[in-house]
Amino acid sequence: MFNILKKFQPIITDFEIIRYEIEEEQIRIQIKLALRDGSLLVIRDYKFSDNSRKYVYHWMDKTGNLRIRWDNAAHWKTVGTFPHHKHVLNEEDIRESTETDIESVLACIKGHIGDR
């Protein structure tokens, strides 16, 4: 996890670890990342003992408006990447998503805001 944050250090200005727990085969991570353009990424990623995962990566602009939220809640069965999907700019704009982990989400964000 920390290696991933270090890799994207050019776009991260600050971070707060809210929860980082490892119990046997379960992992619970909650982190807030402040990004160079003033936006914020809130990360919740849980791995359960049966190897299933639940994640939400919520990226919002500096005023708190949704930019993109990636998640795997199983309620958009018509999306080709079900259960993985993303909400773009609003709750109703649902799209396929191949970004399913912290590294791929940060790479996507880096593509939007650049790294200089």
N, CA, C and O atoms as a GROMACS GRO file, in nm:
protein
  464
    1MET      N    1   0.083  -0.120   0.000
    1MET     CA    2   0.000   0.000   0.000
    1MET      C    3   0.087   0.126   0.000
    1MET      O    4   0.067   0.216  -0.082
    2PHE      N    5   0.182   0.131   0.092
    2PHE     CA    6   0.263   0.252   0.103
    2PHE      C    7   0.355   0.269  -0.018
    2PHE      O    8   0.390   0.382  -0.054
    3ASN      N    9   0.394   0.158  -0.080
    3ASN     CA   10   0.472   0.168  -0.205
    3ASN      C   11   0.390   0.232  -0.315
    3ASN      O   12   0.443   0.307  -0.397
    4ILE      N   13   0.260   0.202  -0.318
    4ILE     CA   14   0.172   0.262  -0.420
    4ILE      C   15   0.160   0.412  -0.395
    4ILE      O   16   0.170   0.491  -0.489
    5LEU      N   17   0.140   0.452  -0.270
    5LEU     CA   18   0.131   0.595  -0.239
    5LEU      C   19   0.260   0.666  -0.275
    5LEU      O   20   0.258   0.778  -0.326
    6LYS      N   21   0.373   0.602  -0.248
    6LYS     CA   22   0.502   0.663  -0.282
    6LYS      C   23   0.517   0.679  -0.434
    6LYS      O   24   0.571   0.779  -0.480
    7LYS      N   25   0.469   0.581  -0.510
    7LYS     CA   26   0.477   0.586  -0.656
    7LYS      C   27   0.400   0.707  -0.711
    7LYS      O   28   0.440   0.766  -0.811
    8PHE      N   29   0.290   0.743  -0.645
    8PHE     CA   30   0.207   0.854  -0.691
    8PHE      C   31   0.229   0.981  -0.610
    8PHE      O   32   0.146   1.072  -0.612
    9GLN      N   33   0.340   0.988  -0.541
    9GLN     CA   34   0.375   1.104  -0.459
    9GLN      C   35   0.368   1.237  -0.535
    9GLN      O   36   0.331   1.338  -0.474
   10PRO      N   37   0.402   1.242  -0.665
   10PRO     CA   38   0.393   1.371  -0.735
   10PRO      C   39   0.253   1.431  -0.739
   10PRO      O   40   0.240   1.553  -0.754
   11ILE      N   41   0.147   1.349  -0.727
   11ILE     CA   42   0.012   1.406  -0.731
   11ILE      C   43  -0.054   1.411  -0.593
   11ILE      O   44  -0.164   1.465  -0.579
   12ILE      N   45   0.012   1.355  -0.492
   12ILE     CA   46  -0.044   1.352  -0.356
   12ILE      C   47   0.023   1.459  -0.272
   12ILE      O   48   0.146   1.461  -0.260
   13THR      N   49  -0.056   1.550  -0.214
   13THR     CA   50   0.001   1.654  -0.130
   13THR      C   51  -0.007   1.620   0.019
   13THR      O   52   0.072   1.671   0.098
   14ASP      N   53  -0.102   1.536   0.056
   14ASP     CA   54  -0.118   1.498   0.197
   14ASP      C   55  -0.205   1.373   0.202
   14ASP      O   56  -0.279   1.344   0.108
   15PHE      N   57  -0.196   1.300   0.312
   15PHE     CA   58  -0.285   1.186   0.329
   15PHE      C   59  -0.313   1.164   0.477
   15PHE      O   60  -0.235   1.201   0.564
   16GLU      N   61  -0.427   1.102   0.502
   16GLU     CA   62  -0.467   1.067   0.638
   16GLU      C   63  -0.513   0.922   0.637
   16GLU      O   64  -0.605   0.885   0.565
   17ILE      N   65  -0.448   0.841   0.718
   17ILE     CA   66  -0.488   0.702   0.732
   17ILE      C   67  -0.594   0.697   0.841
   17ILE      O   68  -0.565   0.723   0.958
   18ILE      N   69  -0.714   0.664   0.803
   18ILE     CA   70  -0.825   0.658   0.897
   18ILE      C   71  -0.832   0.519   0.961
   18ILE      O   72  -0.856   0.505   1.081
   19ARG      N   73  -0.812   0.417   0.878
   19ARG     CA   74  -0.813   0.280   0.927
   19ARG      C   75  -0.718   0.197   0.843
   19ARG      O   76  -0.719   0.206   0.720
   20TYR      N   77  -0.636   0.119   0.909
   20TYR     CA   78  -0.549   0.023   0.842
   20TYR      C   79  -0.537  -0.095   0.936
   20TYR      O   80  -0.455  -0.096   1.028
   21GLU      N   81  -0.621  -0.194   0.913
   21GLU     CA   82  -0.628  -0.309   1.003
   21GLU      C   83  -0.608  -0.438   0.924
   21GLU      O   84  -0.666  -0.458   0.817
   22ILE      N   85  -0.526  -0.525   0.980
   22ILE     CA   86  -0.506  -0.657   0.923
   22ILE      C   87  -0.532  -0.757   1.034
   22ILE      O   88  -0.465  -0.756   1.138
   23GLU      N   89  -0.630  -0.845   1.011
   23GLU     CA   90  -0.663  -0.952   1.105
   23GLU      C   91  -0.666  -1.081   1.029
   23GLU      O   92  -0.756  -1.104   0.948
   24GLU      N   93  -0.569  -1.166   1.054
   24GLU     CA   94  -0.558  -1.292   0.982
   24GLU      C   95  -0.570  -1.267   0.832
   24GLU      O   96  -0.478  -1.210   0.774
   25GLU      N   97  -0.679  -1.307   0.768
   25GLU     CA   98  -0.693  -1.291   0.623
   25GLU      C   99  -0.779  -1.172   0.585
   25GLU      O  100  -0.813  -1.156   0.468
   26GLN      N  101  -0.816  -1.089   0.680
   26GLN     CA  102  -0.901  -0.974   0.651
   26GLN      C  103  -0.818  -0.844   0.656
   26GLN      O  104  -0.732  -0.827   0.741
   27ILE      N  105  -0.848  -0.755   0.562
   27ILE     CA  106  -0.779  -0.627   0.556
   27ILE      C  107  -0.884  -0.518   0.542
   27ILE      O  108  -0.974  -0.528   0.458
   28ARG      N  109  -0.872  -0.413   0.623
   28ARG     CA  110  -0.963  -0.298   0.615
   28ARG      C  111  -0.878  -0.172   0.603
   28ARG      O  112  -0.797  -0.141   0.690
   29ILE      N  113  -0.899  -0.100   0.493
   29ILE     CA  114  -0.821   0.020   0.466
   29ILE      C  115  -0.917   0.136   0.441
   29ILE      O  116  -1.011   0.124   0.362
   30GLN      N  117  -0.895   0.248   0.508
   30GLN     CA  118  -0.964   0.373   0.480
   30GLN      C  119  -0.860   0.484   0.484
   30GLN      O  120  -0.791   0.503   0.584
   31ILE      N  121  -0.850   0.557   0.374
   31ILE     CA  122  -0.749   0.662   0.360
   31ILE      C  123  -0.811   0.781   0.288
   31ILE      O  124  -0.894   0.764   0.198
   32LYS      N  125  -0.771   0.902   0.327
   32LYS     CA  126  -0.807   1.023   0.253
   32LYS      C  127  -0.679   1.078   0.192
   32LYS      O  128  -0.579   1.096   0.262
   33LEU      N  129  -0.683   1.106   0.063
   33LEU     CA  130  -0.568   1.163  -0.007
   33LEU      C  131  -0.603   1.301  -0.058
   33LEU      O  132  -0.701   1.317  -0.130
   34ALA      N  133  -0.525   1.400  -0.022
   34ALA     CA  134  -0.536   1.534  -0.080
   34ALA      C  135  -0.446   1.536  -0.202
   34ALA      O  136  -0.330   1.495  -0.196
   35LEU      N  137  -0.500   1.582  -0.314
   35LEU     CA  138  -0.427   1.579  -0.439
   35LEU      C  139  -0.385   1.718  -0.484
   35LEU      O  140  -0.441   1.819  -0.441
   36ARG      N  141  -0.285   1.721  -0.570
   36ARG     CA  142  -0.220   1.846  -0.610
   36ARG      C  143  -0.315   1.951  -0.668
   36ARG      O  144  -0.290   2.071  -0.653
   37ASP      N  145  -0.422   1.909  -0.732
   37ASP     CA  146  -0.514   2.006  -0.791
   37ASP      C  147  -0.622   2.052  -0.693
   37ASP      O  148  -0.716   2.122  -0.733
   38GLY      N  149  -0.608   2.015  -0.565
   38GLY     CA  150  -0.705   2.054  -0.464
   38GLY      C  151  -0.817   1.954  -0.445
   38GLY      O  152  -0.901   1.971  -0.356
   39SER      N  153  -0.821   1.850  -0.527
   39SER     CA  154  -0.925   1.749  -0.514
   39SER      C  155  -0.890   1.651  -0.401
   39SER      O  156  -0.781   1.656  -0.345
   40LEU      N  157  -0.985   1.563  -0.370
   40LEU     CA  158  -0.970   1.469  -0.259
   40LEU      C  159  -1.015   1.332  -0.305
   40LEU      O  160  -1.118   1.318  -0.372
   41LEU      N  161  -0.939   1.229  -0.269
   41LEU     CA  162  -0.977   1.091  -0.295
   41LEU      C  163  -0.996   1.022  -0.162
   41LEU      O  164  -0.905   1.018  -0.079
   42VAL      N  165  -1.116   0.967  -0.141
   42VAL     CA  166  -1.145   0.891  -0.020
   42VAL      C  167  -1.148   0.744  -0.060
   42VAL      O  168  -1.223   0.704  -0.150
   43ILE      N  169  -1.068   0.664   0.007
   43ILE     CA  170  -1.049   0.523  -0.025
   43ILE      C  171  -1.107   0.437   0.087
   43ILE      O  172  -1.077   0.459   0.204
   44ARG      N  173  -1.190   0.340   0.050
   44ARG     CA  174  -1.233   0.235   0.141
   44ARG      C  175  -1.217   0.104   0.067
   44ARG      O  176  -1.280   0.084  -0.037
   45ASP      N  177  -1.135   0.017   0.117
   45ASP     CA  178  -1.108  -0.110   0.050
   45ASP      C  179  -1.101  -0.219   0.156
   45ASP      O  180  -1.018  -0.213   0.247
   46TYR      N  181  -1.187  -0.318   0.144
   46TYR     CA  182  -1.193  -0.426   0.242
   46TYR      C  183  -1.177  -0.560   0.171
   46TYR      O  184  -1.241  -0.586   0.069
   47LYS      N  185  -1.092  -0.643   0.225
   47LYS     CA  186  -1.078  -0.781   0.179
   47LYS      C  187  -1.122  -0.870   0.295
   47LYS      O  188  -1.075  -0.855   0.408
   48PHE      N  189  -1.213  -0.961   0.265
   48PHE     CA  190  -1.269  -1.047   0.369
   48PHE      C  191  -1.201  -1.184   0.368
   48PHE      O  192  -1.130  -1.218   0.274
   49SER      N  193  -1.224  -1.262   0.472
   49SER     CA  194  -1.157  -1.391   0.488
   49SER      C  195  -1.192  -1.489   0.376
   49SER      O  196  -1.115  -1.582   0.352
   50ASP      N  197  -1.305  -1.471   0.308
   50ASP     CA  198  -1.340  -1.559   0.196
   50ASP      C  199  -1.280  -1.509   0.063
   50ASP      O  200  -1.316  -1.559  -0.043
   51ASN      N  201  -1.191  -1.412   0.070
   51ASN     CA  202  -1.123  -1.349  -0.044
   51ASN      C  203  -1.211  -1.254  -0.124
   51ASN      O  204  -1.166  -1.201  -0.226
   52SER      N  205  -1.334  -1.230  -0.082
   52SER     CA  206  -1.417  -1.130  -0.150
   52SER      C  207  -1.371  -0.991  -0.109
   52SER      O  208  -1.304  -0.973  -0.007
   53ARG      N  209  -1.408  -0.894  -0.190
   53ARG     CA  210  -1.368  -0.754  -0.164
   53ARG      C  211  -1.488  -0.663  -0.176
   53ARG      O  212  -1.582  -0.691  -0.250
   54LYS      N  213  -1.481  -0.555  -0.104
   54LYS     CA  214  -1.574  -0.445  -0.121
   54LYS      C  215  -1.489  -0.319  -0.123
   54LYS      O  216  -1.407  -0.296  -0.033
   55TYR      N  217  -1.509  -0.237  -0.226
   55TYR     CA  218  -1.429  -0.116  -0.235
   55TYR      C  219  -1.512   0.001  -0.285
   55TYR      O  220  -1.611  -0.016  -0.358
   56VAL      N  221  -1.469   0.119  -0.244
   56VAL     CA  222  -1.521   0.245  -0.296
   56VAL      C  223  -1.403   0.341  -0.300
   56VAL      O  224  -1.333   0.360  -0.201
   57TYR      N  225  -1.382   0.403  -0.416
   57TYR     CA  226  -1.282   0.508  -0.432
   57TYR      C  227  -1.360   0.630  -0.479
   57TYR      O  228  -1.408   0.634  -0.592
   58HIS      N  229  -1.373   0.729  -0.394
   58HIS     CA  230  -1.459   0.844  -0.420
   58HIS      C  231  -1.370   0.967  -0.440
   58HIS      O  232  -1.310   1.018  -0.346
   59TRP      N  233  -1.364   1.014  -0.565
   59TRP     CA  234  -1.281   1.130  -0.601
   59TRP      C  235  -1.372   1.250  -0.618
   59TRP      O  236  -1.466   1.246  -0.698
   60MET      N  237  -1.344   1.355  -0.544
   60MET     CA  238  -1.427   1.476  -0.553
   60MET      C  239  -1.339   1.599  -0.573
   60MET      O  240  -1.222   1.601  -0.535
   61ASP      N  241  -1.399   1.701  -0.633
   61ASP     CA  242  -1.325   1.825  -0.655
   61ASP      C  243  -1.311   1.902  -0.524
   61ASP      O  244  -1.360   1.858  -0.420
   62LYS      N  245  -1.244   2.015  -0.530
   62LYS     CA  246  -1.215   2.091  -0.407
   62LYS      C  247  -1.339   2.146  -0.338
   62LYS      O  248  -1.331   2.186  -0.222
   63THR      N  249  -1.453   2.148  -0.408
   63THR     CA  250  -1.578   2.194  -0.345
   63THR      C  251  -1.665   2.078  -0.299
   63THR      O  252  -1.776   2.099  -0.249
   64GLY      N  253  -1.615   1.954  -0.315
   64GLY     CA  254  -1.689   1.837  -0.269
   64GLY      C  255  -1.779   1.773  -0.372
   64GLY      O  256  -1.851   1.678  -0.341
   65ASN      N  257  -1.776   1.823  -0.496
   65ASN     CA  258  -1.858   1.764  -0.602
   65ASN      C  259  -1.792   1.638  -0.657
   65ASN      O  260  -1.670   1.633  -0.672
   66LEU      N  261  -1.872   1.538  -0.687
   66LEU     CA  262  -1.824   1.412  -0.741
   66LEU      C  263  -1.754   1.433  -0.876
   66LEU      O  264  -1.808   1.498  -0.966
   67ARG      N  265  -1.635   1.377  -0.886
   67ARG     CA  266  -1.568   1.367  -1.017
   67ARG      C  267  -1.589   1.226  -1.069
   67ARG      O  268  -1.649   1.206  -1.175
   68ILE      N  269  -1.539   1.128  -0.996
   68ILE     CA  270  -1.561   0.986  -1.029
   68ILE      C  271  -1.567   0.907  -0.899
   68ILE      O  272  -1.490   0.931  -0.806
   69ARG      N  273  -1.659   0.812  -0.894
   69ARG     CA  274  -1.659   0.716  -0.783
   69ARG      C  275  -1.658   0.576  -0.843
   69ARG      O  276  -1.747   0.538  -0.919
   70TRP      N  277  -1.556   0.500  -0.807
   70TRP     CA  278  -1.543   0.362  -0.850
   70TRP      C  279  -1.592   0.274  -0.736
   70TRP      O  280  -1.559   0.299  -0.620
   71ASP      N  281  -1.671   0.172  -0.767
   71ASP     CA  282  -1.709   0.077  -0.662
   71ASP      C  283  -1.752  -0.055  -0.723
   71ASP      O  284  -1.766  -0.068  -0.844
   72ASN      N  285  -1.775  -0.153  -0.636
   72ASN     CA  286  -1.818  -0.285  -0.682
   72ASN      C  287  -1.946  -0.330  -0.613
   72ASN      O  288  -1.968  -0.450  -0.595
   73ALA      N  289  -2.030  -0.234  -0.575
   73ALA     CA  290  -2.162  -0.270  -0.522
   73ALA      C  291  -2.240  -0.339  -0.634
   73ALA      O  292  -2.244  -0.290  -0.747
   74ALA      N  293  -2.301  -0.451  -0.603
   74ALA     CA  294  -2.362  -0.536  -0.706
   74ALA      C  295  -2.504  -0.492  -0.743
   74ALA      O  296  -2.597  -0.572  -0.734
   75HIS      N  297  -2.522  -0.367  -0.784
   75HIS     CA  298  -2.655  -0.322  -0.819
   75HIS      C  299  -2.669  -0.269  -0.961
   75HIS      O  300  -2.777  -0.220  -0.995
   76TRP      N  301  -2.567  -0.276  -1.044
   76TRP     CA  302  -2.577  -0.231  -1.184
   76TRP      C  303  -2.545  -0.350  -1.274
   76TRP      O  304  -2.439  -0.355  -1.336
   77LYS      N  305  -2.637  -0.446  -1.280
   77LYS     CA  306  -2.614  -0.574  -1.350
   77LYS      C  307  -2.600  -0.560  -1.501
   77LYS      O  308  -2.550  -0.652  -1.566
   78THR      N  309  -2.643  -0.449  -1.558
   78THR     CA  310  -2.634  -0.431  -1.703
   78THR      C  311  -2.497  -0.377  -1.748
   78THR      O  312  -2.469  -0.372  -1.868
   79VAL      N  313  -2.414  -0.337  -1.654
   79VAL     CA  314  -2.281  -0.285  -1.687
   79VAL      C  315  -2.191  -0.403  -1.725
   79VAL      O  316  -2.187  -0.504  -1.654
   80GLY      N  317  -2.120  -0.389  -1.833
   80GLY     CA  318  -2.037  -0.497  -1.886
   80GLY      C  319  -1.928  -0.547  -1.792
   80GLY      O  320  -1.883  -0.661  -1.804
   81THR      N  321  -1.885  -0.463  -1.699
   81THR     CA  322  -1.779  -0.503  -1.604
   81THR      C  323  -1.838  -0.537  -1.467
   81THR      O  324  -1.766  -0.536  -1.367
   82PHE      N  325  -1.968  -0.567  -1.463
   82PHE     CA  326  -2.038  -0.599  -1.338
   82PHE      C  327  -1.956  -0.694  -1.252
   82PHE      O  328  -1.904  -0.793  -1.304
   83PRO      N  329  -1.942  -0.667  -1.123
   83PRO     CA  330  -2.004  -0.561  -1.044
   83PRO      C  331  -1.924  -0.430  -1.044
   83PRO      O  332  -1.966  -0.331  -0.984
   84HIS      N  333  -1.808  -0.431  -1.111
   84HIS     CA  334  -1.722  -0.313  -1.113
   84HIS      C  335  -1.782  -0.205  -1.203
   84HIS      O  336  -1.822  -0.233  -1.316
   85HIS      N  337  -1.788  -0.084  -1.153
   85HIS     CA  338  -1.844   0.027  -1.230
   85HIS      C  339  -1.796   0.159  -1.172
   85HIS      O  340  -1.733   0.163  -1.066
   86LYS      N  341  -1.826   0.267  -1.243
   86LYS     CA  342  -1.792   0.400  -1.192
   86LYS      C  343  -1.904   0.496  -1.222
   86LYS      O  344  -1.975   0.484  -1.322
   87HIS      N  345  -1.919   0.593  -1.133
   87HIS     CA  346  -2.014   0.703  -1.147
   87HIS      C  347  -1.930   0.825  -1.188
   87HIS      O  348  -1.835   0.861  -1.119
   88VAL      N  349  -1.966   0.888  -1.300
   88VAL     CA  350  -1.886   0.998  -1.351
   88VAL      C  351  -1.966   1.128  -1.344
   88VAL      O  352  -2.069   1.143  -1.410
   89LEU      N  353  -1.919   1.220  -1.263
   89LEU     CA  354  -1.975   1.353  -1.243
   89LEU      C  355  -2.111   1.356  -1.173
   89LEU      O  356  -2.148   1.459  -1.117
   90ASN      N  357  -2.184   1.247  -1.175
   90ASN     CA  358  -2.310   1.240  -1.101
   90ASN      C  359  -2.347   1.094  -1.077
   90ASN      O  360  -2.289   1.004  -1.138
   91GLU      N  361  -2.442   1.071  -0.990
   91GLU     CA  362  -2.481   0.935  -0.952
   91GLU      C  363  -2.543   0.857  -1.068
   91GLU      O  364  -2.534   0.735  -1.070
   92GLU      N  365  -2.605   0.925  -1.162
   92GLU     CA  366  -2.679   0.859  -1.268
   92GLU      C  367  -2.593   0.817  -1.387
   92GLU      O  368  -2.636   0.732  -1.466
   93ASP      N  369  -2.474   0.875  -1.403
   93ASP     CA  370  -2.388   0.841  -1.516
   93ASP      C  371  -2.300   0.722  -1.477
   93ASP      O  372  -2.190   0.739  -1.425
   94ILE      N  373  -2.351   0.601  -1.503
   94ILE     CA  374  -2.283   0.477  -1.466
   94ILE      C  375  -2.210   0.424  -1.588
   94ILE      O  376  -2.267   0.414  -1.697
   95ARG      N  377  -2.082   0.389  -1.569
   95ARG     CA  378  -2.001   0.338  -1.680
   95ARG      C  379  -1.924   0.214  -1.638
   95ARG      O  380  -1.906   0.188  -1.519
   96GLU      N  381  -1.879   0.139  -1.736
   96GLU     CA  382  -1.791   0.025  -1.710
   96GLU      C  383  -1.662   0.075  -1.646
   96GLU      O  384  -1.620   0.188  -1.669
   97SER      N  385  -1.600  -0.012  -1.566
   97SER     CA  386  -1.475   0.027  -1.502
   97SER      C  387  -1.379  -0.091  -1.495
   97SER      O  388  -1.414  -0.199  -1.449
   98THR      N  389  -1.257  -0.066  -1.541
   98THR     CA  390  -1.151  -0.164  -1.524
   98THR      C  391  -1.057  -0.123  -1.411
   98THR      O  392  -0.964  -0.197  -1.376
   99GLU      N  393  -1.081  -0.005  -1.354
   99GLU     CA  394  -1.002   0.040  -1.240
   99GLU      C  395  -1.064  -0.020  -1.115
   99GLU      O  396  -1.170   0.024  -1.070
  100THR      N  397  -0.999  -0.122  -1.059
  100THR     CA  398  -1.057  -0.196  -0.947
  100THR      C  399  -0.965  -0.204  -0.825
  100THR      O  400  -0.991  -0.279  -0.732
  101ASP      N  401  -0.859  -0.124  -0.827
  101ASP     CA  402  -0.769  -0.120  -0.712
  101ASP      C  403  -0.709   0.020  -0.700
  101ASP      O  404  -0.725   0.105  -0.788
  102ILE      N  405  -0.642   0.042  -0.591
  102ILE     CA  406  -0.591   0.176  -0.560
  102ILE      C  407  -0.493   0.224  -0.668
  102ILE      O  408  -0.497   0.340  -0.709
  103GLU      N  409  -0.406   0.136  -0.712
  103GLU     CA  410  -0.305   0.177  -0.810
  103GLU      C  411  -0.369   0.218  -0.943
  103GLU      O  412  -0.330   0.320  -1.000
  104SER      N  413  -0.464   0.141  -0.992
  104SER     CA  414  -0.526   0.177  -1.120
  104SER      C  415  -0.611   0.303  -1.109
  104SER      O  416  -0.620   0.380  -1.205
  105VAL      N  417  -0.674   0.325  -0.994
  105VAL     CA  418  -0.751   0.448  -0.973
  105VAL      C  419  -0.658   0.569  -0.970
  105VAL      O  420  -0.686   0.671  -1.032
  106LEU      N  421  -0.546   0.558  -0.898
  106LEU     CA  422  -0.452   0.669  -0.893
  106LEU      C  423  -0.390   0.696  -1.030
  106LEU      O  424  -0.362   0.811  -1.064
  107ALA      N  425  -0.367   0.591  -1.109
  107ALA     CA  426  -0.316   0.611  -1.245
  107ALA      C  427  -0.417   0.686  -1.330
  107ALA      O  428  -0.380   0.773  -1.410
  108CYS      N  429  -0.544   0.655  -1.314
  108CYS     CA  430  -0.649   0.726  -1.387
  108CYS      C  431  -0.653   0.873  -1.346
  108CYS      O  432  -0.660   0.962  -1.431
  109ILE      N  433  -0.648   0.898  -1.217
  109ILE     CA  434  -0.650   1.036  -1.167
  109ILE      C  435  -0.527   1.112  -1.216
  109ILE      O  436  -0.537   1.228  -1.255
  110LYS      N  437  -0.413   1.047  -1.213
  110LYS     CA  438  -0.290   1.110  -1.262
  110LYS      C  439  -0.305   1.149  -1.408
  110LYS      O  440  -0.256   1.254  -1.448
  111GLY      N  441  -0.373   1.066  -1.488
  111GLY     CA  442  -0.398   1.099  -1.626
  111GLY      C  443  -0.486   1.224  -1.641
  111GLY      O  444  -0.472   1.298  -1.739
  112HIS      N  445  -0.576   1.246  -1.546
  112HIS     CA  446  -0.662   1.365  -1.550
  112HIS      C  447  -0.591   1.492  -1.504
  112HIS      O  448  -0.608   1.598  -1.564
  113ILE      N  449  -0.510   1.481  -1.397
  113ILE     CA  450  -0.451   1.603  -1.342
  113ILE      C  451  -0.303   1.619  -1.376
  113ILE      O  452  -0.244   1.724  -1.348
  114GLY      N  453  -0.241   1.518  -1.438
  114GLY     CA  454  -0.100   1.528  -1.471
  114GLY      C  455  -0.013   1.505  -1.348
  114GLY      O  456  -0.064   1.485  -1.238
  115ASP      N  457   0.117   1.509  -1.367
  115ASP     CA  458   0.206   1.481  -1.253
  115ASP      C  459   0.314   1.586  -1.234
  115ASP      O  460   0.415   1.560  -1.168
  116ARG      N  461   0.296   1.705  -1.290
  116ARG     CA  462   0.396   1.810  -1.272
  116ARG      C  463   0.354   1.908  -1.167
  116ARG      O  464   0.426   2.004  -1.138
   0.00000   0.00000   0.00000
